[in-house]
């Protein structure tokens, strides 16, 4: 068993950053991946009814590659929460969503 499929857990946090960076329609990237793409892939992949033998599970638990992926996930999530708080709290980041339209001199929402 290889550890590389477990790196797919980083797709959802990465999609939040990419969605904000690219803006526009890509703001919906995270919900589409989390609630559409992953369930569809799960449906296509099917159920896995076999568990590994206990001896093999102990060998995998000792491999450093599995531990590194697990230990990296917590800082990524904490960093994502802190970054999200920064984005919401900083006015210049949120200025994309409301701009003063020069011709009407009113506040209007825009999609930048």
N, C-alpha and C positions, 0 to 999 in steps of 0.2 A: 504494500500500500504506500502510495506516494503522498507527500504533504501538499503538493501544488494545488489540488482542488480546494483545499481549505483557504487558499488566498482569495477565493471568490467572495468570502465574507466581507472583503474590503470594497466591493463594488458599490454597495449602497452608500457608505459614507463618501466615497469618491464622486458618486453621481450628484450628491448635494453640492459639493464644491464646484464641479463642472457646470451644473445647472445654474448656479449663481453667477459664475464667471462668464458664461456665454449669454445668459439672460434670455429674454423673449420666451419662446415656446419651450426652451430647455429648462425653464423653472419647473416644469412638470416631469422632468427626467426621473427624479427619485421616486415619486409615487407610481409612475409607469413601470419602473424596474421592480419596485417592491411588491406591487399589487397586481401586476399583469404578467411581466416577463418571468419572474421567479415561479409563480404558481403554474404557468404554462410549461415551463421547463420541468417542474416537478411532476406534472401530469404526464409529460412525454417520457420522462426517465422511469417512471413507475416505482413501485414499492420494492424495497430491498429487505427481504425477510431473513437474511442470514447474518448472524453475528460472528465476529472473529473469535477463535478460541482464546481462552484466558491467557495462555502462555504468549500468544502473539500480541495480545493487547498490552501486556507488560513490556514487551520489547519495543512496541511503538511508543509507549509512555516514556521510555528512557531516551528516545531519539531527540536530539537537540532541535531539529527542524520543526517538529510539532510544537515544542515548547516556545520557540521564538515566535511562531505565528500566533499562538495563544497570548503570549505576553505583549505582543505589539498591538493587539486589538484594543486593549484598555486605554493606552495613551492616545490612540487614534480617536476613540470615542470621546475622551475627555477634551482633546484638542478640538474636535468638531463642535462640541457644546460651547467651549470658550470662544471659538471663532464665530459661531452663530450668535452668541451674545454680543460680541464686538460689532458684528454686521448690523444687528438690530439697534444697538445703542448709538452707533456713530451716525450723525445726521448726513454726512456727505455720502455715505454708502446708500442710504435710503432715498437720497434726492432723486434717484432715477424714477421712482414711482410717482412722485408728484412734482410737477414743474409748473411754473407760472407761464401761461400762454401769452405772448406779447400782444397779440391782436385783440384778445378779449379781456385782458387784464384780470383774469380769474384763475383760480387754481383748478387744474384739470389733471386727471391721471393719464399717464402715457406708458407705453411699453417700449422701453429703450433696449 
